[in-house]
Amino acid sequence: MSIEKDIFQRTELLLGANYIQKAKGKKVILFGVGGVGSWCAETLIRSGIGELTIVDSDLVAPSNINRQLMATTKTIGKIKTEVLKERLLEINPEAKITALQKIYSEDTYLDFELDSYDFIIDAIDSLSNKVHLIQSATKTKAAFFSSMGAALKLDPTRIKVAEFWKVQGCPLAAALRGRLKKSGGVSKKFKCVFSDELLKNQGEEIPIPKAAEDNTELKADNWSAKKARINGTISYMPAMFGMTLAGLVVQAINKEEND
């Protein structure tokens, strides 16, 4: 008997056998497996997703340990996607996990064959790449969900889900909307996970200005102190963002089953 029968027994009690079969057949790609994406990935696998591609170019760093699922003192220096893949297969050995140590960008996006997925999830940091992913993903048939910034947040009760153009109080969403309007907009509506809370780093007099689009709640790819601003983050907020993203996928599959 397949081990999956036992693994998803409680899920089946809640959502039914048809959901289990549907989820197993879904193909999901997740861009970014940092604080938000790593927890999203695990929640997807624990929710029965049968095929998941995880994309991230980074190695595990000591500063990741406070909030990233696969980051421990034993995994420092290892490839994030490979460490996470190993953990995900320990949860469900029958899942198909593809780990890509790559950056999504205007130069690489064709490599990912976005049209082949049922769900596309955005949990990346680079603002320019995020804009491109949003525009590319919304041109496909896939359901698309995006995370706004989880840094400089402390209150879990302020985490919300909204259609992208209706997100309020989030500087990252405002910056993205500005860029998207200038570059042709999006092809369909999509939901975001966000919080309208904006705290400041210790020692700062005021929060990050809304106009500072390129640095708002972001770090650059291949971070160095000379070109990126690092914001404070607490352990549970990125995890809750990531789990909420995964919840949107589960709800979409369940709704599809019940329609």
Buried (B, 14 or more C-beta within 10 A) or exposed (E): EEEBEEBBEEBBEEBBEBBBEBBBEBBBBBBBBBBBBBBBBBBBBBBBBBBBBBBBBBBBBEEBBEBBBBBEEEBBEBBBBBBBBBBBBEEBEEBEBEBBBBBBBEEBBEEBEBEEBBBBBBBBBBBBBBBBBBBBBBBBEBBBBBBBBBBBBEEBEEBBBBEBEEBEEBBBBBBBBBBBEEEEEBBEEBBBBBBBBBBEEEEEEEEBEBEEBEBBBBBBBEBEEEEBBEBBBBEBBBBBBBBBBBBBBBEBBBEBBEE
